[in-house]
C-alpha cells in the first residue's frame, strides 16, 4: 500500500480532532500517523494525517469530506516528490557504546542519556524508512522501549 499524507489547516477549537478521526473511521481507513501542532497564524492548527491507500479516488474523497467541515481552512494531499516527510523516535536500548559508534556516520541520532554502560536513550530523526533501517540494524532484541512522533510533512 502507498503511504499518503494529507495536510490540513483548521481552526483550533475543541472537538475538531475528534470530527476528523470520526470521518476517517467512517470511511474505514486506518490512520497510519497523525500529528497536530500550532500553525504560524494564531488560532490555526496544522494537522498531518498519513494513511496507507493505493486508490487516488478514496484519498480525494477524504479530502472533499474534510473541506466540508466549517473548521477546516484548507486541506490537500502532499506529493512525496515535492515535500519533506520526517519523524522522530526516542529509543531506549541495551547495546554497548562501541556498537553505537558504528552508526554515527550513517544515521542522524543523538544520545540523550546513558543510563548505564549498556543502556542508552537515543533520539533518531529522519524519514520513516531511515528510522526503520536504524532500528532493524540495531536489532529488535536490543530495543527496550520506543516512542515515535508520527510523520510530519512540509511542502518544498
C-alpha positions as CSV (number, residue, x, y, z in Angstrom):
1,X,0.0,0.0,0.0
2,X,1.1,3.5,-0.8
3,X,1.6,5.9,2.1
4,X,-0.4,9.2,1.6
5,X,0.0,12.4,3.5
6,X,-2.9,14.9,3.9
7,X,-2.1,18.3,5.2
8,X,-5.0,20.3,6.8
9,X,-5.1,23.7,8.4
10,X,-8.0,24.2,10.8
11,X,-9.4,26.4,13.4
12,X,-8.0,25.5,16.8
13,X,-11.3,24.5,18.5
14,X,-12.3,21.7,20.9
15,X,-13.7,18.6,19.1
16,X,-12.1,19.2,15.7
17,X,-9.6,16.3,16.1
18,X,-12.5,14.0,17.1
19,X,-14.5,15.1,14.0
20,X,-11.5,14.4,11.7
21,X,-10.8,11.0,13.3
22,X,-14.5,10.0,13.1
23,X,-14.7,10.9,9.4
24,X,-11.7,8.7,8.7
25,X,-13.1,5.9,10.8
26,X,-16.4,6.1,9.0
27,X,-14.6,5.7,5.7
28,X,-12.9,2.6,7.1
29,X,-9.4,3.9,6.8
30,X,-6.7,3.2,9.2
31,X,-4.7,6.3,10.2
32,X,-1.0,5.4,10.0
33,X,0.1,8.6,11.8
34,X,-1.5,11.8,12.9
35,X,0.4,14.9,14.1
36,X,-1.0,18.2,15.1
37,X,0.7,21.4,16.1
38,X,0.1,25.1,16.1
39,X,0.4,26.9,12.8
40,X,2.1,30.3,12.3
41,X,-1.3,32.0,12.4
42,X,-2.8,32.3,15.9
43,X,-5.9,30.2,16.3
44,X,-5.0,27.8,13.5
45,X,-3.7,24.2,13.9
46,X,-1.7,22.2,11.4
47,X,-2.6,18.6,11.0
48,X,-0.7,15.9,9.1
49,X,-2.6,12.7,8.5
50,X,-0.9,9.7,6.9
51,X,-2.9,6.8,5.5
52,X,-2.0,3.7,3.5
53,X,-4.1,3.7,0.4
54,X,-3.5,3.0,-3.3
55,X,-6.7,4.4,-4.6
56,X,-6.5,8.1,-5.5
57,X,-10.2,8.5,-5.6
58,X,-10.6,7.4,-2.0
59,X,-8.0,9.8,-0.8
60,X,-9.6,12.6,-2.8
61,X,-13.0,11.7,-1.2
62,X,-11.5,12.1,2.3
63,X,-10.1,15.5,1.3
64,X,-13.5,16.6,-0.1
65,X,-15.2,15.5,3.1
66,X,-12.7,17.4,5.2
67,X,-13.2,20.5,3.2
68,X,-16.9,20.4,4.2
69,X,-16.0,21.0,7.9
70,X,-16.5,24.6,8.9
71,X,-13.4,24.5,11.0
72,X,-11.1,23.5,8.1
73,X,-9.3,26.4,6.5
74,X,-7.5,24.3,3.8
75,X,-6.7,20.7,3.0
76,X,-4.6,18.9,0.4
77,X,-2.6,15.9,-0.3
78,X,1.2,16.3,-0.3
79,X,3.2,14.8,-3.1
80,X,6.3,12.9,-1.8
81,X,8.5,14.4,-4.6
82,X,7.6,18.0,-3.6
83,X,7.6,17.8,0.2
84,X,9.7,16.6,3.1
85,X,8.3,13.9,5.4
86,X,10.1,13.4,8.8
87,X,9.6,11.7,12.1
88,X,11.4,11.4,15.4
89,X,11.8,8.3,17.5
90,X,13.1,8.2,21.1
91,X,14.5,4.8,21.8
92,X,15.7,3.1,25.0
93,X,18.1,0.3,24.1
94,X,20.6,-2.0,25.6
95,X,23.7,-2.1,23.5
96,X,27.4,-1.5,24.2
97,X,28.5,2.1,23.4
98,X,31.1,0.8,21.0
99,X,28.3,-0.8,18.9
100,X,26.6,2.6,18.6
101,X,29.8,4.3,17.3
102,X,29.4,2.4,14.0
103,X,26.1,4.1,13.4
104,X,27.1,7.7,13.8
105,X,28.1,8.4,10.2
106,X,25.0,6.7,8.7
107,X,22.1,7.8,10.9
108,X,21.0,11.1,12.4
109,X,20.8,10.3,16.1
110,X,21.7,11.9,19.4
111,X,22.4,10.2,22.7
112,X,20.0,11.8,25.2
113,X,21.2,9.8,28.2
114,X,23.4,6.9,29.1
115,X,21.7,5.1,31.9
116,X,24.5,2.5,32.4
117,X,27.4,1.1,30.4
118,X,25.0,-0.6,28.0
119,X,21.6,1.2,28.3
120,X,21.2,4.3,26.2
121,X,18.3,6.6,25.4
122,X,18.6,7.9,21.8
123,X,16.7,10.4,19.7
124,X,16.6,9.3,16.0
125,X,15.3,11.8,13.4
126,X,14.7,11.5,9.7
127,X,12.4,9.7,7.2
128,X,10.4,6.8,8.4
129,X,12.5,4.5,6.2
130,X,15.7,5.7,7.8
131,X,14.4,5.3,11.3
132,X,13.1,1.8,10.4
133,X,16.5,0.9,8.9
134,X,18.3,2.1,12.0
135,X,16.1,0.1,14.3
136,X,16.5,-3.0,12.1
137,X,20.2,-2.7,12.0
138,X,20.4,-2.2,15.8
139,X,18.3,-5.3,16.2
140,X,14.9,-5.7,17.9
141,X,16.5,-7.8,20.7
142,X,18.3,-4.6,21.8
143,X,15.3,-2.3,22.0
144,X,13.7,-1.9,25.4
145,X,11.2,0.8,24.6
146,X,10.4,3.1,21.7
147,X,8.2,6.2,21.2
148,X,7.6,7.7,17.8
149,X,6.1,11.0,16.9
150,X,4.4,10.1,13.7
151,X,5.1,11.8,10.4
152,X,5.0,15.5,9.9
153,X,5.4,16.9,6.4
154,X,6.2,20.3,4.8
155,X,6.0,21.3,1.2
156,X,9.3,22.3,-0.5
